[in-house]
Amino acid sequence: MKKHQSAALKILKDTLSFQTYKRSLAVSAACIGLGLGLSAHANAYHEDNSTPQTSDQTQMNTKPTLTTLTNYQENAPYMFSSGLPDASHLSLLKEKGVTHVVDLIPGDRTSEILTTSELGLNYFNVPVDWEGPTLANFLNYAAFMQTVDIKEDKVLTHCKLNWRGAAFTYLYRINVLGENEQAAQKDLMAIWHPNPTWFAFMNEVIAHYNEVNGKEVAMSFEAADPENH
């Protein structure tokens, strides 16, 4: 009888141990399942709420070009003109050999001064009032341009849209470099048609150089209708 009781007790203990073991396995499985669930949820949350990387990587892999530089022109082997460049444009222009930057925009130009300095470019500012360009403005520009070594250096002349720039490079080409007016005029008109204010200013510049050089250079176009500007 005692043997049967001992056997029964052993079976009972084994059964209880097995049940405890099963419960431990169940708890462990539940914990593992819960952990996996939390992990999956966390991953899903990260994918939904993290900042997408694809667009940034695409942007970083997209090489900047001069096609995005407003009204960019190559007016002569050493003369370029454009609208307002950013740091990437200036870096590309440096790769093309640009060594000097002439900025025709008035006001605080600190940002561009710092950018050109960081790139090792020579910066010069001629602040030209859009409503009142002057002969003195152009003479200042021409004096700087004549310090440039045309065999070694290249110059970018720019403003906001290359309207000032196109007029100044046109005037420099026909008055100082002696280029054909109609050839220079094509580049000018590709950018804009000067309004009466700028036409009068350009006439004043041409008259000054005609007197100094004893020539009879003249513009081959009339001022644009002020209603179109």
C-alpha positions as CSV (number, residue, x, y, z in Angstrom):
1,M,0.0,0.0,0.0
2,K,2.8,2.3,0.9
3,K,4.5,1.5,-2.4
4,H,1.3,2.5,-4.3
5,Q,1.0,5.7,-2.3
6,S,4.7,6.6,-3.0
7,A,4.2,5.9,-6.7
8,A,1.0,8.0,-6.8
9,L,2.8,10.8,-5.0
10,K,5.7,10.6,-7.5
11,I,3.3,10.8,-10.4
12,L,1.5,13.7,-8.8
13,K,4.7,15.5,-8.3
14,D,5.9,14.8,-11.8
15,T,2.5,16.0,-13.1
16,L,2.7,19.2,-11.1
17,S,6.3,19.8,-12.3
18,F,5.2,19.1,-15.9
19,Q,2.3,21.6,-15.5
20,T,4.7,24.1,-14.0
21,Y,7.1,23.6,-16.8
22,K,4.2,24.0,-19.3
23,R,3.1,27.2,-17.6
24,S,6.7,28.5,-17.8
25,L,6.9,27.6,-21.4
26,A,3.6,29.4,-22.0
27,V,4.7,32.5,-20.1
28,S,8.0,32.5,-22.0
29,A,6.2,32.1,-25.3
30,A,3.8,34.9,-24.4
31,C,6.7,37.2,-23.4
32,I,8.5,36.4,-26.6
33,G,5.4,37.0,-28.6
34,L,4.8,40.3,-26.8
35,G,8.4,41.3,-27.4
36,L,8.1,40.5,-31.1
37,G,4.9,42.4,-31.3
38,L,6.3,45.5,-29.6
39,S,9.4,45.3,-31.8
40,A,7.2,45.1,-34.9
41,H,5.1,48.0,-33.7
42,A,8.2,50.0,-32.9
43,N,9.6,49.3,-36.4
44,A,6.3,50.3,-38.0
45,Y,6.2,53.5,-36.0
46,H,9.8,54.4,-37.0
47,E,9.0,53.8,-40.7
48,D,5.9,55.9,-40.5
49,N,7.3,58.8,-38.5
50,S,11.0,58.9,-39.4
51,T,12.2,61.5,-41.9
52,P,12.4,60.0,-45.4
53,Q,15.9,59.6,-46.6
54,T,15.3,59.0,-50.3
55,S,14.6,62.5,-51.3
56,D,17.6,63.9,-49.4
57,Q,19.9,61.3,-50.9
58,T,18.5,62.0,-54.4
59,Q,19.1,65.7,-53.8
60,M,22.6,65.1,-52.6
61,N,23.3,62.9,-55.7
62,T,21.9,65.6,-58.1
63,K,24.8,67.6,-59.3
64,P,24.1,71.3,-59.6
65,T,24.4,72.9,-63.0
66,L,24.6,76.4,-64.5
67,T,21.2,75.8,-66.2
68,T,19.5,76.8,-63.0
69,L,21.4,80.1,-62.9
70,T,19.0,82.9,-64.1
71,N,19.7,84.4,-67.5
72,Y,23.3,83.0,-67.5
73,Q,25.4,84.1,-70.6
74,E,28.9,83.8,-71.8
75,N,29.5,87.1,-73.4
76,A,33.1,86.8,-74.2
77,P,35.9,84.2,-73.5
78,Y,36.6,85.9,-70.2
79,M,33.2,87.7,-69.5
80,F,30.1,85.9,-68.1
81,S,26.9,87.5,-66.8
82,S,23.9,86.2,-64.9
83,G,21.2,86.8,-62.4
84,L,21.8,86.2,-58.7
85,P,24.0,83.1,-58.2
86,D,24.1,80.9,-55.1
87,A,27.1,79.2,-53.6
88,S,26.8,76.2,-55.8
89,H,26.7,78.4,-59.0
90,L,29.7,80.3,-57.8
91,S,31.6,77.0,-57.2
92,L,30.8,75.8,-60.7
93,L,31.8,79.1,-62.2
94,K,35.1,78.8,-60.3
95,E,35.6,75.4,-61.9
96,K,35.1,77.1,-65.3
97,G,37.9,79.5,-64.5
98,V,36.0,82.5,-63.0
99,T,38.3,84.4,-60.7
100,H,36.4,87.7,-60.2
101,V,32.8,88.5,-59.3
102,V,31.2,91.9,-60.0
103,D,28.0,92.4,-58.1
104,L,25.7,95.2,-59.3
105,I,23.1,94.9,-56.5
106,P,23.0,97.7,-53.9
107,G,22.4,97.1,-50.2
108,D,23.8,94.7,-47.7
109,R,25.9,92.2,-49.6
110,T,27.5,90.5,-46.6
111,S,26.4,87.0,-47.5
112,E,27.9,87.1,-51.0
113,I,31.1,88.7,-49.7
114,L,31.5,85.8,-47.3
115,T,30.7,83.2,-49.9
116,T,33.1,84.5,-52.5
117,S,35.8,84.9,-49.8
118,E,35.3,81.2,-48.8
119,L,35.7,80.2,-52.5
120,G,38.7,82.3,-53.0
121,L,37.0,84.6,-55.6
122,N,37.8,88.3,-56.0
123,Y,34.6,90.3,-55.1
124,F,33.8,93.8,-56.3
125,N,30.5,95.7,-55.7
126,V,29.1,98.4,-57.9
127,P,25.7,99.3,-56.2
128,V,23.5,100.3,-59.1
129,D,20.1,101.9,-58.3
130,W,17.6,100.3,-60.6
131,E,15.6,103.5,-60.9
132,G,18.7,105.7,-61.4
133,P,21.8,104.1,-63.0
134,T,24.6,106.7,-63.5
135,L,27.6,107.3,-65.7
136,A,29.7,107.1,-62.5
137,N,28.4,103.6,-61.9
138,F,29.6,102.4,-65.3
139,L,33.0,104.2,-65.1
140,N,33.6,102.5,-61.7
141,Y,32.7,99.1,-63.3
142,A,34.9,99.7,-66.4
143,A,37.8,100.8,-64.2
144,F,37.6,97.5,-62.3
145,M,37.2,95.4,-65.5
146,Q,40.3,96.9,-67.0
147,T,42.4,95.6,-64.0
148,V,41.5,92.1,-65.0
149,D,44.1,90.0,-66.9
150,I,42.0,88.7,-69.8
151,K,44.6,86.0,-70.5
152,E,44.5,84.6,-67.0
153,D,41.2,85.7,-65.4
154,K,37.5,85.4,-66.0
155,V,34.8,87.7,-64.6
156,L,31.1,87.1,-63.7
157,T,29.0,90.3,-63.8
158,H,25.7,89.8,-62.1
159,C,22.6,91.4,-60.5
160,K,19.3,89.9,-59.6
161,L,17.9,89.0,-63.1
162,N,20.9,90.0,-65.3
163,W,19.1,93.1,-66.5
164,R,21.7,95.5,-65.0
165,G,24.4,92.9,-65.9
166,A,23.3,92.6,-69.5
167,A,23.3,96.4,-70.0
168,F,26.7,96.8,-68.4
169,T,28.4,94.0,-70.3
170,Y,26.8,95.3,-73.5
171,L,28.2,98.8,-72.9
172,Y,31.6,97.5,-71.9
173,R,31.9,95.4,-75.1
174,I,31.0,98.2,-77.5
175,N,32.7,101.1,-75.8
176,V,35.8,99.6,-74.2
177,L,36.5,96.3,-76.1
178,G,35.3,97.8,-79.5
179,E,33.1,94.9,-80.4
180,N,30.4,95.1,-83.1
181,E,27.3,96.7,-81.6
182,Q,24.8,94.4,-83.3
183,A,26.6,91.3,-82.0
184,A,26.6,92.7,-78.5
185,Q,23.0,93.8,-78.9
186,K,21.9,90.2,-79.5
187,D,23.0,89.1,-76.1
188,L,21.4,92.2,-74.5
189,M,18.0,91.6,-76.2
190,A,18.1,87.9,-75.3
191,I,17.8,89.1,-71.7
192,W,15.7,92.2,-71.8
193,H,14.8,95.3,-73.8
194,P,15.9,98.4,-71.9
195,N,13.2,100.8,-70.8
196,P,13.4,104.6,-71.3
197,T,15.3,105.1,-68.0
198,W,18.0,102.6,-68.9
199,F,18.1,103.6,-72.6
200,A,18.8,107.2,-71.6
201,F,21.6,106.0,-69.2
202,M,23.1,103.8,-71.9
203,N,23.0,106.7,-74.4
204,E,24.9,108.9,-71.8
205,V,27.6,106.2,-71.4
206,I,28.0,105.8,-75.2
207,A,28.1,109.6,-75.7
208,H,30.9,109.9,-73.1
209,Y,33.0,107.2,-74.7
210,N,32.4,108.6,-78.2
211,E,33.8,111.9,-77.0
212,V,36.8,110.3,-75.3
213,N,37.6,107.9,-78.2
214,G,36.5,110.1,-81.1
215,K,34.1,107.5,-82.4
216,E,30.4,107.4,-83.4
217,V,29.1,104.2,-81.7
218,A,25.3,104.1,-81.5
219,M,22.6,101.7,-80.3
220,S,20.7,99.9,-83.0
221,F,17.4,99.9,-81.2
222,E,15.0,102.2,-79.5
223,A,13.8,102.2,-75.9
224,A,11.1,99.7,-75.0
225,D,7.6,100.8,-74.4
226,P,7.4,101.8,-70.7
227,E,4.1,100.0,-70.4
228,N,5.9,96.7,-71.0
229,H,8.2,97.2,-68.0
